[in-house]
Amino acid sequence: MENVKIVDTTLRDGEQTAGVVFANQEKIRIAKLLDQIGVDQIEAGIPVMGGDEQKAIKMIVEADLNASIMAWNRAVVSDVNASLNCGADAVAISISTSDIHIKYKLEEDRDWVLSNMVRAVEFAKKNGLYVSVNAEDASRSDEEFLFKFAKEAKEAGADRLRYCDTVGIMEPFDIYDRVKALIDEVGIDVEMHTHNDFGLAAANALAGAKAGANYIGVTVNGLGERAGNAAIEEVVMALKHLYDVNMEFSTKDFRELSEYVSRASSRELPAWKAIVGTNMFAHESGIHADGVLKNASTYEVFAPEEVGLERQIIIGKHSGKKAIFSKFLEYGIELTGKEAEEILPRVRETAVQFKRALFDKELMYIYEDYKAENDQSKAN
């Protein structure tokens, strides 16, 4: 898995999220951020749409990024020509390979699919483009036909096959077997393009990579149609920490990237989001907070700074004495053991009353009230 490359399609499949539209300047900014963190290839959009879509793609191409710039196309020569006119150095040529798509969506047959794919690939290669052939709905395709499709794509000059789990119906053990069989049979580079309908997009993408796929398609925050795609931050950090793959990614910029895409897409970045959510390094439970304060590795698998976050000790209903000590030290107040024990029940009671963790000022109010009561008691 050392040679896995990351293909980001936030600007194409991510923008196909229902209701999401990126302004052109947002697209440029996202492309630059993706390039900054180390993405190998950016799928920038669909040139045949014309208008602002073409303008944005041309601006991304002209930004002179390190990443390869790919444009998405149907298996139609005129689509590929539109990509050429935008200056993209790579094209995705997409066509359905499952019988359900061929019959009901395309209303054609398998031979029509093969001939159109080959014609588009040959035209793209004749014009010097890198070509990814997208087998849409590959996961529901007849295996023998998918093999034939991949072989004809390779013979026509395609550089790789995009294995699309278009409706997200695969699971990791099955997708491993299928992708391995495809690679063994055809001997072509494979890209995983997985959807998250059952919450398995990242797992399926990694399973495909373990089977030999050397490209993984992702989006920032897992944006994408329906339940979305495999999230770049999850895939990259899993490769790094679970598979010991040196990605040479600037992962410290993940939080900035995720926040920007969240705002640009008007889609909330949940606090509990894996890798980049603020709760990743927020600890409230007394046992957890105590462990983290002693040694962060007790409850953190990597440092928060690695993805652009900070550790937080949250004070609330489940906090313990050690967390109270630590929090008040941040204010320059060193509590005694007795003070911590007597303040803790007040903290918990207030947290239950407010149904949330407490703000710093609220903790200080509790402390001030506690001190005032003690001073009054002593005076009496």
N, C-alpha and C positions, 0 to 999 in steps of 0.2 A: 504493500500500500504506500510505499515511499514516494511513488511517482504520481500520486493523485493530484489532479489539477481542479481548480474551482471555477465554475462557470456561473456567473450571477445573472439572473434574469428578472431582477426587481423592476427594471425599466420596461420590460415587456410583459411577462406573466404576472409580475407583481401589480402592474398597472391595470391588468385585466380583473383584479379584484372588483367585485360589484361596487360601483359608486366612487372608485378612486380615479383621480386624474392628477398627473403631475404637470405643473407649469414647466415651460421649456428651461427656465433658469434653475428650477429644482432638479430637472433631469441632469443638467450639466454638473450641478453641485454633487448629486448622488454619484454620478460617474467618477468624479474626481476623488470623492471619499472612498469609493470602492477600489480605485487604483491605488490610493494612498495606503490602504490596508494590505494590498498584495494580491487582489483577484487576478487570475490568469486571463479570463475572457469575460467581457461584458456584453450581454445581449441587449442592445440599445433600443430596439423597437421594430416597427413594421413599416418599411419604406413605402409600400404600395398604398398605404393610407393617405399619403401625400400631405400637403399643408404643413401644419406645425410639427407633425411627426417627422417628416423629412428634414425640416429645419433643425430640429433638436439632434437628430442623428448626425447630420453634417457638422454641427457645432461640437459634438462629442468627438467625432473623427478628427476635426481640426484642433482639438485640445492637446493633441500629441501625447496621449497617455501611454504608459508602458503596456497596459493590457491590450489584447486583441479586441477589436470591435466587431461584433457579430450582429447581423440583421436577420430577422425572421421572415420566412417566405412560405407561401403555399408551393406545391410542386408545379409551378407555372413559370415559364421562361420570362414572361413580362415582369413577374414579381422579382426574380433574380436580377433582371436588368435595372429595376428601380433601386435595388441594393447597391449595384455597381455605381449607379449615378450618385449615390450618397457617399461613396468612398469607403464603405466597409471592407475589411480585409477577409471577412469570414461570413458565411451564410448558413442558416439553419433552413433546410428544405423539409417541410413537414407534410405528411400525408397519412391518413388512417390505414392501419393494417388489420384491424379486427373485422370479422364478418358483419358484426352488428353495425359498425360504422359504415362499412362499404355498402351494405344493403340499404340502410335507412338514412344515412347522412349524405353519402356521395351518390347513392342510387346508381352504382356502377358495378363492375366485377373486379376480381383480383388482377386480371391481365391489364385492365385499364390503370389500376394503381401502379403496377410495375412499370408500364411504358411511360407514364407521366413522370414518375420519379426518376427514371433513367434519363429521360430527355432533359429534365431540369438540372440534374447533377452534371451531365456531360457539358451543358452550356456553361455552368458555373466554373467547372474545372478548365474549360477552354479559355476562360477569362481570368485565370490565375487565382481563384478564390479558394480558401480553405472551406471544406464542406462537411457539415454535420447533417446526416439524414435522420429526420425524426420519425420514428415509428410510433405514430399516435395510437394510443390504446393498445400498446404492445402487450400489456399484461393480460388482455382478453383475446389475444390473437392466437390462431392456430399455430402451434410450434413449428411445424414443417413449412408453413407459408412464411413465417417470420424468418426462418433460416434462409429460404429462397430470396426473400426481400433483401436481407442483409448481404447475401452473396452478390446479387445483381447490383446493389448499391456500391459494394466494394469494387466490382469489376468496372463500374462506370467511373470510378475514381474517388468515391467518397472517402473522407479521412476518418470518419467515425460514425457510429450509429447511436442515436439518442433513444434509450429504452424508456418509454413513457408509461408510467403507471397513472394514466390520465384520470381515472376515477378513484384512485387510492384504495384499491381492493386487495393489494398484496400484503403478505406478512414476511418477515425477514428470512425464515427458513426456506420458504418456497421461492422467494425472489433470488436467493443465493443459488439454488439449484438451476433455475431457469437462465440466469445470466451466465453462470459457468458453462452450461451446455451450449449457449449461443456463442460464447467466445471460443470454446473448444471446437465447435463445428465450423465457424466462419473465419476466425482469426482476424477480427476487426476490433479497433478501439471502441469502447463502449462508454457512453455517458449515462449516468442515472438521473432520471427526472421523475421525482416521486411527489405525489400529492398526499395530503394529510387527513383524508376523510375519516380514517380510523385512528388518527393520532400516531401513525407509524412512519411518517415521511422520512424523518432523519434516520430512524432505525433501518428502514428499507434501503435508503441511499448508502448507508455504511455496509449493509449486508452485500449489496451489489459490488461495492468497492472491494470487499473482502473476497468476492468471487472472481475478481480480476478487472472490473470496470476501472478505468483510470481517469475518468472525469465525473464530477458530481455537480449537478445543477441545483442552485439554491436561490433564495431570495432573502432580503433583510427582514428580520422579524417573522419570517415564514409567510409573508404576504402571498396572495395568489387566489385563484378562483375557488369558490366554496370555502373549504377549511384551510386552504393555502398549500404552500410548498414546504420542502425541507428548509429550515432556517440556517443561514450561513454561519451565524454565531454558534449554533449548536453543533453543526457538522465539523467546523474547524476545530473547536475546542475538544470535541470528542476524539477527532483524529490525533490531536496533540497529546491529550492526557490519557485516553483509553487505549490508543494504538501506538503511542510513542512515535508518531510521525512528525518530523520537523517541517512545519508548514512555512516557516519564515514569513509569517503574517504579523502585521503590526496590530496585535489583538487589543492593545491598550486603547485603540480608537473605536472599539466595537460599541461602547455605550454612546459615544458621540454620533456615530453612524445610525444606530438604532433610534435615538431620540430625533434626529433630523428626519429620517424616513417616517417615523411615527407622526410628526407634525405635518410633513408634506402630504401624507396620505390621509390625514384626519382620522387615524386609527390609533386608539389608546395603546400605550406600551404598558401592559399590566405589571404591577409591582412583583408579581409571582412568576414573571416570564423567566424561563430558563436562561442562564448565562448572563443576561443583561438587565434583568429586573432588579429593582432596588432591594427586594427582600432576599436576594441571593446571599447577601452578607449582613442581614439584619437579624439579631439574636435577642429574644425576649425571655424564653424559658430559662428559669434559674439554673438548671443543670447545664444547658447548652452555653449560656453566657459565661458561667463559671469555667467551663472547659476551654472556651475560646480565649478568655482572658489569661488563662494559664499557658495555652499553646494553641494557636489558631488552627493547626492541622487536625485538632480533635473533631472539628465540625465544618471545616472548609477544605475542599479538595484542591483549590488553587487560590492564590492571593487575589483580593478584589482589584488591586491595581493592574492586574494582568488584563482586565477587560474594561478598565476605566471607571471602576466603582470604588467606594470606600466602605469599610466595615462600620456598622452601626450597632450599638448596644441600646436596645429599645426598653424603656421602662414602662411596665404595665402590670396587668393582673398576675402574670406568671413569673414576674421578676423575683430574683433572690437577693440576699444581702450583698454578695460580691458585686453584683451589677449596680446596686445602690452606692456602694463604696466607690466604684470606678466612675460612675456618672458624676457624683459630687466632687470627685477630684478634678474633673474637667472644669468645674466652676471655681477651683482653688480652695475647696472646703474638704478637710480631712475629718470624716465622721469617726466617732468612737464606735466600738461594737454595740454599746447600749443604744446610742443614737440611731444606728442603722436598724437595729431590731425594732425600735419603737416607731420609726418613720415608715418601715415597710408595710405594716397593716394599713396605714393611712393611704399609702400609694395604691395598694390593691383595691381598697374600698372606693377610691376616687376613680380608678380605671373602670371598675364595674359600673359605677354611676354614669360615667361618660360613654361607656361601651367602646373604648379605644385605648391606645397607648397615650401616655401623657407628654405634653410639650415641656420644654425646659423651664419656661416661666411658671408653669403649673407646679412643677417639682419645687421650684424656689418658693412659691407661695406656701406649699405644704411645709417646707423647712422653716420658713419665717414664722408661720402660725405655731409650729411645734416649739420653736425657741421662745416665742412670746409667752406661750402657756407655761413653759418650764420656768421662765424668769418670774412670771406672776406667782407660780406655786412657791418658788424660793422666797419671794418677797413676803408671802403670807406666813 
